[in-house]
Amino acid sequence: MKFLIRIILAAPLWAGFNGFAADAAKPVVFKVSVQSFTAPAKWKSTPTASRMRAAQFTVPGKAKADAAECVFFYFGPGEAGGAQANLKRWVQQFARDPKPAIKMEEAKHGETPVVYLFAEGTFMSGPPFGGAKVPKKDYGMTAAVLGTKPGYVFVKMTGPKATVEAAQADFKKMIESGLKK
């Protein structure tokens, strides 16, 4: 009987050692400008890598090396060149050869216009304005420019193509979460 009681009392501790979480991960609610967004529970919030970034997440893939990154940018009213300038800059982050696949989609959530960008090819990873670039073959990008008030919110997810494609529905749901009235 004492043995059985010890097993029952140790079960929660044992579950933790075996990688089982006592509680399921919960979605992360965060604010960019005046919008509150809800990130998927399986995405991990990470410290921002620069002052330009308003929020940053690691998007899990099938293996740790397959993770993608999702970053939110907010620069204030009238800053960062608007939607088209940023979409063009993001498309140019892909090598010209082989030619990347690019698709844009316009949407409206309430009164807020959103432009989505879907791209895949060889992503040239590195600093945004000059510096050495590292080619990443079979990479994908899902991005959005939100025409929010008081200024645009820019969101970009990049990583291995399979991971980015698998996370597109969660990405769109997260964008829409910040635009509900």
URNORJO-V477605 format. One line per field, one symbol per residue. ss: DSSP state (h for helix, s for strand, l for the rest). phi: phi as a letter, one per 30 degrees, with the letter a starting at -180 (. if undefined). psi: psi as a letter, one per 30 degrees, with the letter a starting at -180 (. if undefined). Layout:
BEGIN
ss = ???
phi = ???
psi = ???
END
This chain:
BEGIN
ss = lhhhhhhhhhhhhhhhhllllllllllsssssllsssssllllsslllllllsssssssllllhhhlssssssslllllllhhhhhhhhhhllsllllllsssssssssllsssssssssssssssllllllssssssssssssssllllllsssssssshhhhhhhhhhhhhhhhhllll
phi = .eddddddddedddeddcidddbddceccbcbhcccccdeeddcdbdddaddccabbccdcdbedcdcbbbcbbcjeiciiidddddddddddcddbdeddbbbbcbbciccdbccbbbalcdcdledbjjdccdbdhcbbbbbccddccaeccbbcbleedddddceddddddedddcdc
psi = eeeeeeeeefeeeeeefggkkeklkkkkklkkbgkkljlkefkkklkkflffkflkkkjkaelefgklkkkkkkflkglggaeeeeeeeeeffkkfjlklkkkkkklkjbgjkkkkkklkbjkjkakfillkkkkjlhllkklkjkhlkflkkkkkkkakeeeeefgeeeeeeeefffgk.
END
